[in-house]
Amino acid sequence: MMNIIKIAAILAFAGVSLAAPTNSTSSSVASPSSTPTASASASSSSSSQSAGGSATASSSSSGPSSSNSSSNSTSSSGGDVTVTVKNSCSSNLKVFKLTNGGGDQESQDISAGSSHEFQVDSNWAGRIWGCAGGDCSSYGSAVSLAEFLFKGYEGSDFYDISFVDGFNLPMSIEPEGQSGNGDGYNCGSPTCSSLPTCPDELKGDDGSCKSACAAFGTDEYCCTGEYNSPDKCKASEYADKFKSGCPDAYSYAYDDAKSTFGCKANKYTVTLCP
């Protein structure tokens, strides 16, 4: 059933992306769409669009909250779905939540071994990421992304781990209270427990690994310009290495069919350093 939903969604939507755009000299992006899937696609900037929504959020938007979090603490904002972020890393993290389409960006300090609950609407679309040091708040930073589109095609939620802009932390996403088989792409749990090896030319100063698009900015790597279609933009040697290291994660903009998961659940857990 979910395979049918995935295929129909991808064909109908032609790969509009869930991933945050990379820093680019171009500011134009794919237009908003009621996307059925968390698939990745390039826009007219050197990037992909995010979680089934508009990629127009500004990196300058700051969130309303930034406080230390104790284990299983709960956000004060209301919502129908709970996204719990668990910090299983050995160091404290600053975790960010950004709503697609220019919504507010929230930040939360989560100490090692603790968790924080974000309450979001049942039709929320956006992304969550974190970092241990440096400034990863900018939209399109080289970070591992957990991307969500709730109540998408046929009422299903779609979610993925994205390395389209780069990566910095191992990550997993697990649905709870689910309606589905809990295996494969149907209510499955995408996991990258050990990050791929980063080539020297993609290494960031903060220890993150940039994508080839973020590092080189060419149409071929970014799936833009004449390469802005799934038949012309193929996985590069860098994307192949990332995919080999973490098969569940998006490795480049049109890596849809092997990276999008779907489910119907009322709670999701994003674990950093699973």
ABEGO torsion letter per residue (X at the ends): XAAAAAAAAAAAAGGBBABBBBBBABABBBBBBBBABABBBBBABBBBBBGGBBBABBAABBBABBBBBBBGBBBABBEABBBBBBBABABBBBBBBBBBGGBBBBBBBBBBGBBBBBBBBAABBEBBBBBABEBAABBGBBBBBBBBBBGBBGGBBBBBBBAAAEBABBBBBBBBGBBEAGBEABGBBBBBABBBBBBAAABBAAGBBBBAAAAAGBAAAAGBEAABBAAABBBBAAAAAAAAABAABBABAAAAAAABBBBBBABBBBBBGX
